[in-house]
């Protein structure tokens, strides 16, 4: 299967299905349906069946899906049936918050190294990790077999950081820097900008003054 043949919007929905299945399993449920998954996510059952059909047949009409089996198959499709090591660039307040977030390990990801250019931070410890000099980035990536990085640096530093990551062989970047980055076509980037999210919500709030 050519990964590029699957619409990106479909790939973005698969983790939502996976999370729902994990919740159902934790609640002791063994069988579910596209209708139930759709009701929980606000997505039509038809859309869910269409999304899953890109990857094969996982259930039988009238009997639904085996929760554990479908969860395992979606983990395999997303390649989270294995552990992925990450590097974190940026040891400031945001970087520390990211390191304290437990959801990465639950999703199959672990931060193996944290790096920064600030001499005042290099050598300090954040949890179990010692902050390394950004100059040692290629060695850290090679040592931990890293292909994914999390970038938590100011916008002014972001492009230089991702350039160094690409040069070191990183192919996927999660960026908290709220600015578009210039990257090769074979490097995938996801942006997280909470301010944009908040601004898109305030549109729907009743004005305080009219």
N, C-alpha and C positions, 0 to 999 in steps of 0.2 A: 504494500500500500504506500502510495506517495503521500507523505504528510501534507505537502503543499496543495494536494487536491481537495482537502477538506476545508470548507469555509471557516475562516477564523472565528466567526460568531458561534459556530458549533463547538469549536474547541473551548471557547470561553464558558459555554454552558455545561460542559462535561464535569468540571470540578463541582459545580452546584449539585448535579445529580449524585456525584460521589459523596458529597457531604450529607445529603439527605439520606442516602442509603446507610451511611455509617450511623446516623441518628436512629434510623429505624432498627438497625441491628442492635444498638445499645438498649433500645426499648424492648427488645425481645421478639421483634417481628421477623418472620422468616419469609413471607411472601408479600409482594407489593404489586402495584400496577402503574402504568403510565398516568392514569387518572389521579391516583393518590399522590404520586410524585409531583404532578403538575399542580394539583391543588395546594400543595405545600409551598411551591415556588412561584405560583402565579404564571405558569407557562402551560399552554394547551397540551393535552395528552397527545394530540396529533403531531405537534412539534417535537415532543420528546421521542416518540417512536421514529420519526423521520431522522432525528439526530443520531439515534442509536443505530439506525439501519446503515449508516455510513461504515460502520465497523463490523457488522454481522448481525446474526439473529441470536438474541439472548433470552427470549421467552416464548411461550406458546399462547396462541389466542385462546382466551377463556380461562387460562390458569395464571397469567401474570408472570412476574419475574421472581426468581429465587434471590432474595436480598443479598446473601453472602456471595453467591456466584457472580451476580452482576457487579457487586462492589469489587470483587477480585479482578474481573475483566476490565473494568474502568481504570483500576489502578495500573493494570498492565498497559492499557492504551496510553495513559498519561505518563507511563514510565516512573510511577511512584510506588512500584512494587519493589523498589530498591532504595537505598539511602543515598542522598545527594549531599556532598560537602559544599559549603558556600564560603566565600570570603566577604567580609564587611569592610567597606572603605568609609572611614569616618568614625572617630571615637568621641564625638561631642555629645550633647544632651540627647539628640535624636539617635545616635548610634548606641548609646547606653540603653535607651528605651527599647530599641530593636533587639539588643542582646538579651534583655530581660523577658522578651515575649516568648511564651512557651509554645505558641502555635506552630512554629517552624518544625520542631521535632515531631509533633503529632502528624504533620503533613508529609514527613519523610525527608526533612531537610535539617542539617545541622551546620552551625557556623563554626568553621574550623580555625579561622584566623581573622583578626581585626587589625587593620592598618591605618596609619594616619601620617601626615607630614609634619604635624606640630611637635616640635622637640619637647615641649612640656608634657605631652601625653605619651610619647614613645617610652616604653619600659614600664609604664604603670599597668595595673591589672584591672580588668573589668570581669568580675566573676572568676571563671577558671582560665581566662585568656589574658595573655600579655599583649599589649598594644605594640605592634611591630612598625618599623619604618617603612613607609610606602615604597622606598627604594628597593626593598626586598620582595616586592610583589611577585616577580617571576618565580623566585624560589618557593614562596608560599604556595603558589598555584600548582607548581610541579609537585611539591611534597605531598599535598593533600588531594591531588588529582581533581582539581576544581574546574568546573565548566560554567558555573553560575556565580554571579556577584551581586551584592546589594550595595548600592551607592547612597550614602547619606552625608553628602558634602554640600557646601554652598554652590549656588549656580555658577559662580565665577570659576570654580575649580572643576566642575563636573565634566566638561569636555576633555580636559587633560587626563582626568582619571579614567574615563571610559576608553580613551585612546590607548592608555597603558594596559588596560584590561584586555582589549582586543589584541594588542601586540603579544600579550602573554597567553593567548589562546582561549579566552573566555568567549562563550557563544550566547549567553543569556544574561541579561542585566535587569535587575529591579531597581529603578531609580526613584529616589525621593526628591531629587532636584527638579523643581517645577519649571523645566525648560526643555524644549526639544533638543535631542542630541543627534549629531551626524555620525552614522554608523554604517558599516558595510551591510549589504543585503542579507548576508548569512548570519548576522547577529540579531537576535530578537531582544527587544526592550519593552518593558512595561513601566508605566509612570504611575506614581502615587502622589497625588496632590490634594490633601484634605481641604485646602482653602477653596479650590475649584468645586469640590463636592458641596461645601457649605454654601457657596455663592449660587450654585444651581438650585439649592433648596430654598433659599430666601426669596426667590422669585415667587414661590407659591404661598408665602406667608401673607397674612392680612397686613396691609400698610398701617403703621402706627398713626400716621397723619395723612389726611386726604383733604 
